[in-house]
Amino acid sequence: MISTYSKLGLHKESLETFFLMHWRGTQIDCFTFSPVLKSCTLGFMVNEGKQVHCVVMSNGYDSNAHVQTGLMNFYAKMGDLDSAKRVFNGIEVKNVVSYNCLISAYSKSAEVLLARELFDEMEERNVVSWNSMITCYSHNDNSREGLRVFERMMTEKCPPNEMTLVTVLSICAKLGDLEMGLKVKRLIDDDGLCKNMIVSTAILEMYVKCGAVDDARLEFDQMARRDVVAWSAMIAGYAQNGRTNDALELFERMKNEGFKPNDITLVSVLSACAQLGSIEAGERIGKYVESRGLSPTVHVGSALLNMYAKCGNVGKARQLFDYMNYTDIVVWNTMIGGLAYSGFANDAINLFMKMKDASVKPNDVTFVGVLTACTHAGLVELGYSLFDSMKMDHGIIPKAEHCACIVDLLCKRGRLEEAYKFICKMEMEPNAVIWGTLLSACRIRLNVELAEQAVEKLLVLEPENSGNYVLLCNIYASTGKWNEASKMRSLMKDNRVKKTAGYSWIEMNDVVHKFLVGDTSHPRFDEICNIVDELGQQSQLAGYDQDPHLEFA
């Protein structure tokens, strides 16, 4: 009866029956305690569990390994590791299950050293022991040691199970360690280990996180059965690796095969639409969410906001924001950033003020958005004020992206010397984006001295970026320094740096057309060239002349 109550989730009834037995003096054997302790654990009944422990001791079962393991599990789940350890120490003959129970408890409480000490003490280990230790390292930011434990497990000839493989593959994905991931894949194939849908999905995600998207798709296509997790993982993989069209095509196939997308799927597809700038595709998915009666969660709502803003439909984004009525910081950040990046600077700043009035605490992402708004509006003093308030008022340490916003703001206002002094006083090392911002401003203002200093730093940070060479060449050319420009071109050749071909794109009738420099493959190439020539002639007739120095290199 006690066991039945416990299995049905009737934990209160299970305990009442147990204590009734005890009060009536009914004989209690060691197997009675397991379902009772399970009910105490699942029902989070701490006092009742301690009373059961007293009954265990009064009935002489305090050295029984089976009962003690149940007690250890109870105390561990209640967060009382000291009591769990005392129970463990009281077991006369400790078995592998007792050790595994306490190792698992230490792992969940981030007591990594204690877990490892116990693991090394074991004379006999089973696959659960190894899994507990690998998982312990994985969950406590020491994934490399988790892989070393796995390699030791293989050396000691302990066959891995599904949990081992999934955990190790997830570690490889987290670390981006394709080499180790491939070793695990070969182990699965060569030894005929368990390869069900869960393991196949873990392999797929490992490939995706390591950038091997085509290998991930091959694994996906070979799966005998797929669930929404597998579909979502593959779609997310395409979106995360810039394969936007593939993500959208697979999403359509997923729907056609009758699978209902989850939040991860929708966020990934909306991200693909945002990358592509495809407002038509994004609106289709937005309508799909509405037609299926799917109320957007914070993450889906934020992805929709981001997509609408990046595709230029800021009005639709703001309408959705007002409808959502969330207080989550992610939603506020997305809307503030969307307004800022779309040029609605004052609206972004006003929304930031409204957010503070609503007692929503800003984070570092919030300040990237509002500082970007200041940059677009040219509000130098407000930008400085917000930057200073990060640390003083909110305890947020400015990062490189915040400093980049201030540098961009100063550069756009023509205050290049001030921007350079700000860079020199930064608490962290300036990155390529910051120096690149200063260099671009030097191109507009024709400041040769600062441009040379910026390029000197950039050639160290990103020596293969042709844009830095080209910009300095153009500055030299615009200021008549032809010898210096020639030297810069020679330096490009000596360093074997090639200029990256640029391209433009446009969306028509739900199809994105890309135009690469020098590419004649478009089916309507001749017609396009004729129109461009006509536009060039019309611009000359209107009095516009091309700047001969815009593309020197």
N, C-alpha and C positions, 0 to 999 in steps of 0.2 A: 504493500500500500504506500509506504514512504517513497519507494523508488518510483512508483507510478505518478504520484503527486509531483515529484521532482522533475520527471521527464515532461510532464504536461505544463510545467512552469508555475504550478501551484505551490510556491515555496512556503508560504505561511502555513498552509495545511500540512505540508510535509513536516515542518518543525513541530506543529501542534501534536501530530500523531507520535512523533519521536518522544517528546517530553511526556506525553500521556503514558507511553510504554515504560519510561523510566520511573514515573511516579507510582505506577502499579507494580513495579518490581519485576516486570517481564524481562526475561533473559535477552540481553543485547549482544549480538556477535559482531566481529570486526567488520563484516560487510555492510552492516547497517549504517555505519558512519559516513561512507562515501557519498550517498545521495543527500544526506542531511547537510554535510559540509558544502556540497555543491549548491544546495539551496541557499545556504548562508552567504556563499560567495556571490551568486547571481543576484540575490536579493539585497546585497550590501548590508547584511544584518550583522554588525560587528559584535554587539553585546551577546546576541544569541549564539554566535560562533564561539565566543569565549566560554559560554556555558557548556556548549557541546565538548569543548576541550577539557573542561572539568570532569565531565562524564567519562570521557576517554580515560583520563588518569584514574578515576575511581573504579573503573572496570578493568584496570591493568593492561590497557592496550597502548600505553605511552611509549613502548619500544617496538610496536608493530610497524614495519616499514610501509605497509599499504595504508594504514590509518594515518601515519605521520606524514606521508606524502600529501594526503588530502588536507591535513592541517597546514602544512607548509604552503600549499597552493592558496589556501584561504587567507593566511596572513600576508602572503606576497601580494595578492590581489587587493587587499585592504591597505597596502602600502606600509605594512609593519614588518620591515626586513629584519629587525632585531629579533622579534618573536619567531620569524621563519627560520633564522639561523639557529636559535636555541632549540627549536624542534629538531632541526637537522642534526645538531650535535648530540641530541638524545637518542638517535637511532644507533643501536649497537652494531648491526650489520647493514651498512649502507649499500644500496644497489644503484644501478645506472639511472633508474627512474628518479631516485631521491636527488642525485647530483643534477640531473637535467632540470628538475623542478626549481632548484635554487639558482642554477645558472640563468635560467629564463627570467627569474625574478630580479636578479642583479642586472640583467640586460635591460629590462624594461624600466629600471630605475637609474639607468646610465652609470651603474657601478661596474665599469669595464674591467678595472684591475682586479676586483674581487671575483668577477666572473671568470677571468683568465686563470687566476690562482686556483680556483676550484676545478676548472677544466684540466689544468696541468696535473692536478693531484689525482685524477681518475686513473685507476688501473685498467678499466675497460670502458670503451666508448662505443655508442651506436650512432646511427645516422642522425638521430635527434640531437645528440650531444654536439656533433659537428655543426649542424644547422643552427643551433642556438648560439654558438660562438661566432659563426660567420655573420648571422643576423645582428648580433650584439655590436660587432665592429661596424657593420653597414649603417645601423641606426644611430651610431654615436661618432660619426664623422671620422672614421678611420678605415675607409674602404680598402685601401691597399693592404692593410693587415688582414682584412677579411679574405682577400684573394690569396694571401700567403697561407692562411689556415686551410683554404680549399685545396691548394696545391699539396699541403701536408696530408690532407685527407686522402687525396689520390695516391700519394706515396705509400700510405699505410693501408691501401687496398680496401677502403670502406666505400662500397657502391653508393653513389649519390641518388637521391630520389627527386621527385618533381620539385619539392620545395627548395632543395639545394640548387638545382639548375636555374630555377626562376630567380632566386636570390642572387646568385653569382652573375647571371646575365644582366640583372638590374644594376649591379655594381659596375659592370663593364660599361653599361649605358651611361651611368652617372659620371664615370671617369673619362668617357670617350675612348676607352681602350679597345680598339677594334682587334688588335692582335690577340689579346686574351679572349675576347669574345669569339673569335674564329676557332681558338683552341677548344673552347667549350662546345661549339657547334660540331667540330670534328669528333669530339668525344661522344656526343649524342649519336652521330651518324655511324661511327665505327663500332661502337659497343652496343648499338641497338637499344639505347636507353629510352626511357619514357619520353615520347614526343606527341603529346596531345595538343589540343587547341591552346591551352594556357602556356605551355612551353613554346609553341610556335609563335605565339604573340610576343612572348618575352624575347625571342630571337629577332623578330621583326623590329621591336622597339630598340633593341641593342644596335641593329644596323642603322636605324633612323638617327639615333642620338650620336652615332659615330660618323654620320654623313654619307653612309653607303646606301643611298635611297634605292638604287636599282636592285641591289641585293635584297633589300627589304621587300620590294615589290615581287621579286621572284619567290621569296618565302611566302608572301601573301597569296600569290596565285597557286602555290602548291598545297595550300591548306585544304584538307578535305571538308572541313566545316569551319565556318566563321561566325562570330557573334559581333555585337555592336562594338565591343572593345577592340577587336581586331580591325574592323573597318575604321574606327576613329583613330587608332594608332597610325594606320597607313595614310589617312587623309592629313592628320597632324604632321606626319613626317614630310609629306610633300610641301605643306604650308611653311613649316619651319626651315626648309631647305630651298625656299624660293621657287618651288615648282608649282606655281599657282594654278596654271591651267590643268595640270594633272590632278590637283586637289579638287577642283570644281567638277571635272569629268567623273572622278571616282565617287564624289558625293551624289551626283545624278544617278550613277549606276547603283549605289547603295539604296537610294530611295526606290528605284525601279525594281529591285529585288526584294522589296518589302520590309527593309530594316528601318526602325524608327531611330533617328539620330538622337544622341544624348548631348549634354552640354559641351563636352569636349569636342564632339563633331562640329557643332554649330560655331563654337568659338574659332576652331581651326579654319572653317570655310569662310567665315566672316573676315578672318585675318588675311586669307588669300585674296578676297575681294578688295580689301584695303590696300594690299601690296600692289594689286593689279590696277587699282583706281577704277574698277568696274562698278559704276553705280547701278547699272541695270541688273547685273548678277546679284549685287548686294541687296537691292530692293526685292528681287525675286525670293531670296532666302528670308528676308524680313517678313514678306507676305506669307511665306511658308510657315514661319513660326506662328504668325497670327491665325492662319487658317487651321492649323492643327490644335488651336486652343492652348498653345504652350506659353504660359506666362513667363516672360524672360526673367531669369535669375540675375543676380548681381553680375556674374561673369559674362553671361550671354548678353545682357543689357549693355554692359560696358563695351563688349566687342561690336555690338550694333552701333553704339554711339561713335566708337572709333572709326568704323567703316564709313558711316555717313559723313563724318567730319573730313576724313582723308579723301573721300570722293567728291568733296565740295558741296554736299547738301547739309550745310550747317543748320539750316532751319528745321529740317527733319530731325537732326540730332538733338536740337534743343527741345523740340516737341516731345521726343521720346524721354529726354531727361526729366522734363516737368511731369510726365505721366508716371515715371517710375517712382518718384518720391522716396528714394532711398537715402539713408544717412551714411551709407558706406563710402569710405574715403576713395575707393577705386572709381566709383561712378563720378564723384566730384572731380577727381583728377582727370578722367577721360574727357569730361565736358570742358574743363578749363583749358586743357591742352588742345582739344579740338578747336576751340575758339581762337586760341593764341596762334596756332600754326596756320589757321585759315585767314589770319589778318584781322580778326575781330578783337583787337587788343583791349579796348575799353570794356567790352562785354566780358572778356576773360578776367580782367582786374575786378570788375564789379561783382562777378560771380565768386571770386576769391574772398572778397569782403563779406558777401552774403554767407559763404561757407563758415567763416569765423563767427558771424552773428548766430549761426545755427549750432554753435558749439561743437563743430566737427574739427578735430585736431589735424592740421596739415602735416604732411610728411615730406621727405626729400623730393618725391615725384611732383607734388603740388608746386613746389618752388621752381622746378624746372619749367613748368607750364606758365606760371605767372611772371617769371623773369623773361621768358620768351616773349610774352605779351609786352613787357616793358621795352624789349628790343625793337619790336615792330612799331611801337608807338613813339620810340625815341625818348622815353622817360628815364633819363639818367639818374636823377636824384631819387626817384621812387625805387629804381632798380637797386641802387646802393643801399637804400633804407631796408628793403626787403631782404637783401643779401646779409646785411648785418643782423637783422632780426632772427635769422635762422638759428644762429648759435645763442644769441642773448635771450630771446624770448621763447624759443621752442626746443633748445638743446639739440639742434640738428647740425652736425658737422658738414659744412659745404664740401661737395665732391667736385671732381673735374668738370662735370657737365654744368654745374652751377657757375663755376668760374668762366667756363666757355661762354655762357650767356652774357656775363658782364663784359667780357672782352668783345664779343660781337656787338653789344650795345654801344660801347665806346667807339668801336671802329665805324659803326654805321653813322655815328654823329661826327666823324672826322677827328676824333680825339685819339690819334694813333700813339702819340708819345705817352699819354696817360694809360692807354691799354698795355703798352710795353712795360711800364713801371708796375702795373697791376700784376702782370705775368711774372715778373721778377720777384715779387713779394709773395707769390702763392705758397701755401704751406705744403702742397704736394708738387710732384714733378709735372710740369706742363706736358700735355700729350700732343699728338699730331693734329688733332682737331683745333686746339687752341692756337698753335703756331700757324696752322693753315688759314685760320680766320684772319689773323694779323697779316699774313702774306696777301690774301685776297684783297684786303683793304688797301694794302700798299700798291696793288695794281691800279686801283681806282684813283688813289691820291698821288701816285707816282713817287712814293717815298722809297728811294733806292737803298738808303742806309739801313732802315728797319727791315726791308725785304731781304737784304743779304743776311742779316742776323737770323731772320726767321728760317730762311732756306738752309743755313748752316745747321740749325737744329733738326730740321725736317729730313735732311739727307742722312742723319744718324737714325732717326725714328722710323722712317719709311723710305729707304734708299731706292726702291724700285717704283715709286710713284712718279710717273712721268709728268703729272700735272704741276708739281712743284718746279721742275726744270722749265716747263713751258711758261709758267707765270713770270718767273724771273727773267726769262728771255724776252718776253713781251714788255716787261718794265724797262729793261735795258734798251730795247728797240724804240720804245716810246720816248725815251729821254736821250736818244741819239748815241748811246753807248754801244756801238756796233761791235767793237772788239770783245767786250765782255759778253755780249750775246753770242758771239761766235764761240767763245771759250765754253760757255754753258752748253751749247749744242755738241761740242766736242766731248765734253764730260759725259753727256748722255750716251754718246756712242761708245766711249771707253768703258762705261759701266754697263753697256748692253741694255740700256733702258729704252723700251719702245713706247711710243705714245699710244695710249688706250683709245681705241675707236669709240666714238660716241654714237648714241642712237636716240631717236625720238619715237613716240608712239601716239596713236590715236585710236579711240574705240568708236566703231560704226556698226550699227545693226548687231550689237552684242558680240562683235568680233574685234579683237585687239590687233591692230596692224603696227608692226615695228619696222623702223627704217634705220638701218645701220650705214655708217659712212662708207661709201664705195660699193655698197651692196646693190646689185641690179636684178635681184631674184624676184622682186614683187611682180605679180602678173600684170599690173597696170603701171609699170615703171615709166614707159614712154609718156603716157598721159600725165603722170604726176610731174615729170620733168618739164613738160611744156607749160603746165600751170605755174610751176615755180619760176620759170623764165619770165612768164608774163607778169607775175607779181614783182619780180626784180625790175623789169622795165617800167612798170607803173610807179614803183617807189622812186626811181631816178627822175621820172617826169614830175613827181610831186616835190622834188628838190632834196631827197635823202641820198646821201653818199655813204658807201661802205667805208668803215674805218679800216685802212690797210694794215694796221698793227694788231687787230684783234686776234689773228691766228698767225703769229710769226713762226712758231715752231710746230 
